Amino acid sequence: MRILQYEGISRLSQTVRFFTWNRTSHTAIELDDGRVCEAWKSREEDGVRIVDSLHAQHTPGTIVKAYSMPELSSMQAEDFTSWLIQQEGKPYAFWGGITRFVTRHDPQPFDPQSFKIDDYDPDAWFCSCLAFAGLMHVDFKLLDRIPPWRVSPGIINFSPRLKLDEILRTEGAV
């Protein structure tokens, strides 16, 4: 299981990069069987989906950094996969995600000492929030003292729990 960090080149990716001040524009999760779960927006699809590869519908030539999570146990990986499958079909929260990064408006109060991830169940997901919250659900925090709704794709890169495995380029729709 790996976290995939895309440095997208499409218009939508450029918008995300502009508003989040970061080169990374998209986060996805590569499951152990090679399929990819992501919160995704396109003309054809809108929402959490599971696709056959990291190339699916991404602009050819997009840089993808694949990070392993060496400290993630096999039980946590199984539970995370199950949680992601339960999220499949929920809509994509593009403008909700972007406006939160710009306005810093929180959808609910956040106290790092008392926050319980089980109390956070949005109707729609932004890509990085999906990965971050899902890992919190299995008690694997990428970062401390930050709520899922404040996590842009580039913020995930700062996690000390990720190990860069390889850098790839997308080959186009598969």
C-alpha positions in Angstrom: 0.0 0.0 0.0 1.4 3.4 -1.0 0.4 7.1 -1.0 0.6 8.5 -4.5 1.4 12.2 -4.8 0.7 13.7 -8.3 2.3 16.8 -9.7 -0.5 17.4 -12.1 -0.4 19.6 -15.2 -4.1 19.9 -16.2 -6.1 23.1 -15.6 -7.7 21.6 -12.5 -4.3 20.5 -11.2 -3.0 24.0 -11.8 -5.9 25.5 -9.9 -5.2 23.2 -6.9 -1.5 24.1 -7.1 -2.3 27.8 -7.1 -4.6 27.7 -4.1 -2.5 25.4 -2.0 0.9 26.9 -2.9 2.4 23.6 -3.6 3.7 21.6 -6.6 1.7 18.5 -5.5 -1.9 18.7 -6.8 -3.4 15.3 -6.0 -3.2 12.5 -3.5 -4.3 8.9 -4.1 -3.9 5.6 -2.4 -2.4 2.6 -4.2 -3.9 -0.6 -2.7 -1.8 -3.7 -2.3 -3.3 -5.3 -5.5 -2.2 -2.2 -7.6 -5.7 -0.6 -7.9 -5.9 3.0 -6.9 -8.5 4.7 -4.7 -8.9 8.5 -5.1 -11.4 11.3 -4.7 -11.5 12.5 -8.3 -13.2 15.1 -10.5 -13.5 14.9 -14.3 -16.1 15.3 -17.0 -16.8 11.6 -16.8 -16.6 11.0 -13.0 -17.0 12.9 -9.8 -16.2 11.3 -6.5 -14.4 8.6 -4.7 -13.5 5.8 -7.1 -11.3 2.8 -7.4 -9.5 2.3 -10.7 -7.1 -0.2 -12.1 -3.9 1.9 -12.2 -2.3 5.1 -11.2 -2.5 6.2 -14.8 -6.3 6.2 -15.2 -7.5 9.5 -16.6 -4.4 11.4 -15.5 -2.7 13.7 -18.0 0.2 11.8 -19.7 3.5 12.9 -18.4 2.3 13.8 -14.9 4.9 13.1 -12.2 3.8 10.7 -9.5 5.8 10.2 -6.3 5.0 6.9 -4.7 5.5 6.7 -0.9 5.4 3.6 1.2 4.3 3.6 4.9 6.8 1.2 6.6 5.2 1.6 10.0 1.7 0.7 8.7 0.8 -2.8 10.0 -0.9 -5.4 7.8 -4.1 -5.1 10.0 -4.1 -1.3 9.6 -3.7 -1.7 5.8 -6.6 -4.1 5.7 -8.8 -1.8 7.8 -7.8 1.2 5.7 -8.6 -0.7 2.5 -12.1 -1.6 3.9 -12.7 2.0 5.0 -11.7 3.3 1.5 -14.1 0.9 -0.2 -16.9 2.2 2.1 -16.2 5.7 0.8 -16.5 4.7 -2.8 -19.2 6.8 -4.6 -19.1 9.7 -2.3 -18.9 13.0 -4.2 -15.7 15.0 -4.8 -15.4 18.1 -2.6 -13.4 20.4 -5.0 -14.7 23.8 -4.1 -15.3 22.9 -0.5 -11.7 21.7 -0.2 -10.2 24.7 -2.0 -12.2 27.3 -0.2 -11.2 25.8 3.2 -7.5 26.3 2.2 -8.2 29.9 1.1 -10.5 31.0 3.9 -9.3 28.7 6.7 -13.0 28.1 7.6 -13.2 24.9 9.5 -16.4 22.7 9.2 -16.2 21.9 12.9 -14.1 22.9 15.9 -10.8 21.2 16.3 -8.9 20.5 19.6 -6.1 18.1 19.0 -6.5 16.7 22.5 -10.1 15.8 22.2 -10.7 15.3 18.5 -12.1 11.9 17.5 -11.9 10.9 13.9 -15.1 8.9 14.2 -17.0 12.2 14.6 -15.8 13.4 11.2 -17.8 11.9 8.3 -18.2 14.4 5.5 -20.7 14.0 2.6 -17.9 14.6 0.1 -14.1 14.2 0.0 -11.2 16.2 -1.2 -8.3 13.9 -2.3 -5.8 14.5 0.4 -8.4 14.7 3.1 -9.7 11.2 2.1 -6.2 9.6 2.5 -5.4 11.5 5.7 -8.7 10.8 7.4 -8.7 7.2 6.4 -5.3 6.6 7.9 -6.5 8.4 11.1 -9.5 5.9 11.2 -7.0 3.1 11.5 -4.9 4.9 14.1 -2.1 5.8 11.8 -1.4 9.6 11.9 0.7 11.0 9.1 1.0 14.3 11.0 0.0 15.4 14.5 -2.2 18.4 15.5 -3.8 19.0 12.1 -7.4 18.0 11.2 -8.1 16.2 7.9 -9.9 19.1 6.4 -6.8 21.3 6.6 -4.6 18.8 4.7 -3.8 19.8 1.1 -2.0 17.3 -1.1 1.4 19.1 -0.5 1.0 18.9 3.3 1.1 15.1 3.1 4.6 15.3 1.8 5.8 16.6 5.2 4.9 13.3 7.0 8.0 11.7 8.6 6.1 8.4 8.3 6.3 8.2 4.5 9.3 6.8 2.6 9.7 7.7 -1.1 9.8 4.5 -3.1 9.9 5.7 -6.7 9.1 8.6 -9.0 6.9 7.7 -12.0 5.3 9.4 -15.0 1.7 8.7 -16.0 1.3 7.2 -19.4 -2.3 8.4 -20.1 -5.7 6.8 -19.7 -5.6 3.0 -19.1 
